[in-house]
Amino acid sequence: MTNSQSRGTALITGASSGIGAVYADRLARRGYDLILVARNTDKLQAVARRVSNETGRAVNAMTADLNNAADLRRIEDVLGRNATIALLVNNAGFGAATPLLQSDVGKIEEMIGINVTALTRLTYAAAPAFVERGTGAIINIASIVAIGPEILNGAYGATKAYVLALTQSLQHELSEKGIRIQAVLPGATATAFWDIPGVGGHHNLPGEIVMSVEDLVAAALAGFDAGEVVTIPPLQDGQEWTSYEAARRVLSGHLGNSHPAPRYLTSPKAV
């Protein structure tokens, strides 16, 4: 049982199972008290009891559907008012594997509500409070589809590309204000995420590409400790990301010009 002095409170969304539940355990063992948020009350309270009993940390379970405006505002209010909160883990989310033209647009809208809207509102609730205190950290769980949108459903890839871009922008704006920002890009992970149409569970995926949740979170926290802004646990050669990001930054410096590029100045063909 852990009895060390608290490092503050970590608020974790999607904490009733999978990645969120493992983050809860690992952060509690690092000395954080916890506020755990999820829709499933029974599962959430079970995680809260287990983590509290095993670590001795204070764990508060808050049932909330982040696609429900009232519930979302309630969690935002906690982030804005609770001065003990030192870390926000935006983990809640869900995905899709079916092609866009075979997808239910209503389900896609729900996915955007969680993966984009809720994550953004919670981030914008936490960040000003962290800046005011001069300390705090935000961990956003994205996905490898943020840089590989062809891998799964395009709308899902777009939501995770948003998470990555938001994280990089926040790093640019907030790093000098004492705020830590990290995006974690898991690949295939052994969670219930894969219990979706078109897949039917992670056991149907090639075993050599599926990472355990425990290994994923351990790698993500190692990346956080190392000061990484973007952590990609399954990427074996980190230099590949470094080169990719360096090329992106060079390209971004070439995107402003008062004249179109010469390749666009050819005479239009007759129609």
FENCOR-V309575 format. One record per pair of residues at least 12 apart in sequence whose C-alpha atoms are under 7 Angstrom apart, sorted by the first residue. I is the first residue (numbers start at 1). J is the second residue. D is the distance in Angstrom with one decimal. If there is no record, write none. Layout:
# FENCOR-V309575
i-><I & I>
j-><J & J>
d-><D & D>
This chain:
# FENCOR-V309575
i-><1 & 1 & 1 & 2 & 2 & 2 & 2 & 3 & 4 & 5 & 6 & 6 & 6 & 7 & 7 & 8 & 8 & 8 & 8 & 8 & 9 & 9 & 9 & 9 & 9 & 9 & 9 & 10 & 10 & 10 & 10 & 10 & 10 & 10 & 10 & 11 & 11 & 11 & 11 & 11 & 11 & 11 & 12 & 12 & 12 & 12 & 12 & 12 & 12 & 13 & 13 & 13 & 13 & 13 & 13 & 13 & 14 & 14 & 14 & 14 & 15 & 15 & 15 & 15 & 16 & 16 & 16 & 16 & 16 & 18 & 18 & 19 & 19 & 20 & 21 & 22 & 22 & 23 & 25 & 28 & 28 & 29 & 33 & 33 & 33 & 34 & 34 & 34 & 35 & 35 & 35 & 36 & 36 & 36 & 37 & 37 & 37 & 37 & 38 & 38 & 38 & 38 & 39 & 39 & 39 & 40 & 41 & 44 & 45 & 48 & 48 & 66 & 66 & 67 & 67 & 72 & 76 & 76 & 79 & 79 & 80 & 80 & 80 & 86 & 86 & 87 & 87 & 87 & 88 & 88 & 88 & 89 & 89 & 89 & 90 & 90 & 90 & 90 & 91 & 91 & 92 & 93 & 93 & 94 & 94 & 95 & 95 & 96 & 96 & 96 & 96 & 97 & 97 & 97 & 98 & 98 & 98 & 99 & 100 & 100 & 112 & 115 & 116 & 130 & 131 & 131 & 134 & 134 & 135 & 135 & 136 & 136 & 137 & 137 & 137 & 138 & 138 & 138 & 139 & 139 & 139 & 140 & 140 & 140 & 140 & 141 & 141 & 141 & 142 & 142 & 142 & 142 & 142 & 142 & 143 & 143 & 143 & 143 & 143 & 144 & 144 & 144 & 145 & 145 & 146 & 146 & 146 & 146 & 147 & 164 & 167 & 167 & 167 & 181 & 182 & 182 & 182 & 182 & 183 & 183 & 183 & 184 & 184 & 184 & 184 & 185 & 185 & 186 & 186 & 186 & 187 & 188 & 188 & 188 & 189 & 189 & 189 & 189 & 190 & 190 & 190 & 190 & 190 & 216 & 219 & 220>
j-><54 & 55 & 56 & 29 & 55 & 56 & 57 & 56 & 31 & 31 & 31 & 32 & 33 & 31 & 32 & 32 & 33 & 84 & 85 & 86 & 32 & 33 & 34 & 84 & 85 & 86 & 87 & 32 & 33 & 34 & 35 & 85 & 86 & 87 & 88 & 34 & 35 & 36 & 85 & 87 & 88 & 89 & 35 & 36 & 37 & 88 & 89 & 90 & 91 & 36 & 37 & 38 & 89 & 90 & 91 & 92 & 37 & 38 & 91 & 92 & 36 & 37 & 38 & 44 & 38 & 40 & 43 & 44 & 47 & 191 & 213 & 213 & 217 & 91 & 47 & 214 & 217 & 217 & 51 & 55 & 57 & 55 & 57 & 58 & 59 & 58 & 59 & 60 & 59 & 60 & 61 & 60 & 61 & 62 & 61 & 62 & 63 & 64 & 62 & 63 & 64 & 65 & 63 & 64 & 65 & 63 & 63 & 61 & 61 & 60 & 61 & 114 & 118 & 113 & 114 & 118 & 122 & 125 & 125 & 126 & 125 & 126 & 129 & 136 & 137 & 136 & 137 & 138 & 137 & 138 & 139 & 138 & 139 & 140 & 119 & 139 & 140 & 141 & 140 & 141 & 114 & 114 & 115 & 111 & 193 & 111 & 156 & 152 & 153 & 156 & 196 & 152 & 153 & 198 & 153 & 197 & 198 & 153 & 153 & 154 & 159 & 159 & 159 & 179 & 177 & 179 & 177 & 178 & 178 & 179 & 179 & 180 & 179 & 180 & 181 & 180 & 181 & 182 & 181 & 182 & 183 & 163 & 182 & 183 & 184 & 183 & 184 & 185 & 160 & 163 & 164 & 183 & 184 & 185 & 160 & 184 & 185 & 186 & 187 & 185 & 186 & 187 & 157 & 160 & 158 & 160 & 161 & 164 & 161 & 183 & 181 & 182 & 183 & 229 & 224 & 228 & 229 & 230 & 229 & 230 & 231 & 220 & 230 & 231 & 232 & 231 & 232 & 232 & 233 & 234 & 234 & 209 & 210 & 211 & 210 & 211 & 212 & 213 & 202 & 210 & 211 & 212 & 213 & 233 & 233 & 233>
d-><5.5 & 4.4 & 5.5 & 6.5 & 4.6 & 5.3 & 7.0 & 6.1 & 6.3 & 6.7 & 5.1 & 5.4 & 6.4 & 5.4 & 5.1 & 5.4 & 6.1 & 5.3 & 5.8 & 5.5 & 5.3 & 4.6 & 5.2 & 5.5 & 4.4 & 5.5 & 6.6 & 6.1 & 6.3 & 5.0 & 6.2 & 5.8 & 6.0 & 4.5 & 5.8 & 5.9 & 4.6 & 5.9 & 7.0 & 6.3 & 5.0 & 6.2 & 6.4 & 5.2 & 6.1 & 6.1 & 4.7 & 6.4 & 6.7 & 6.2 & 4.6 & 6.0 & 6.4 & 5.6 & 5.3 & 5.0 & 5.9 & 4.8 & 5.5 & 4.0 & 5.6 & 5.8 & 5.8 & 6.6 & 5.9 & 6.9 & 5.3 & 4.3 & 6.2 & 5.5 & 6.6 & 5.9 & 6.9 & 6.1 & 6.6 & 6.6 & 6.9 & 6.5 & 5.7 & 6.4 & 6.2 & 6.1 & 5.3 & 5.0 & 5.9 & 6.3 & 4.6 & 6.1 & 5.9 & 4.8 & 5.9 & 6.2 & 4.8 & 6.0 & 6.2 & 5.0 & 5.8 & 6.3 & 6.9 & 5.3 & 5.5 & 6.7 & 5.3 & 5.1 & 5.1 & 6.8 & 5.7 & 6.5 & 6.1 & 6.9 & 6.3 & 6.3 & 6.0 & 5.8 & 6.0 & 7.0 & 5.6 & 5.4 & 5.9 & 5.3 & 5.5 & 5.9 & 5.9 & 4.6 & 6.3 & 5.7 & 4.7 & 5.7 & 6.4 & 4.8 & 6.2 & 6.0 & 4.7 & 6.0 & 6.1 & 6.1 & 4.8 & 6.1 & 6.4 & 5.2 & 6.9 & 5.5 & 5.1 & 6.1 & 6.7 & 6.7 & 5.7 & 6.9 & 5.5 & 6.1 & 7.0 & 4.9 & 4.8 & 6.1 & 5.7 & 6.9 & 6.0 & 5.4 & 6.1 & 6.4 & 6.4 & 6.0 & 6.0 & 6.9 & 6.2 & 6.9 & 6.2 & 5.4 & 5.1 & 5.4 & 5.2 & 6.4 & 5.5 & 4.4 & 5.8 & 6.3 & 5.0 & 6.4 & 6.0 & 4.8 & 5.9 & 7.0 & 6.2 & 4.8 & 6.3 & 5.8 & 4.9 & 6.5 & 5.1 & 5.9 & 6.4 & 6.2 & 5.6 & 4.9 & 6.0 & 6.9 & 3.9 & 4.9 & 6.3 & 5.0 & 5.8 & 5.5 & 4.9 & 6.6 & 6.8 & 4.8 & 3.9 & 6.6 & 6.8 & 6.2 & 6.5 & 6.6 & 6.1 & 6.0 & 6.8 & 6.6 & 4.4 & 5.7 & 6.1 & 4.9 & 6.2 & 6.4 & 6.0 & 4.9 & 6.1 & 6.1 & 4.8 & 6.2 & 6.2 & 6.9 & 6.2 & 6.3 & 4.9 & 6.3 & 5.1 & 4.7 & 5.8 & 6.1 & 5.8 & 6.1 & 6.1 & 5.3 & 6.0 & 6.4 & 5.8 & 6.6>
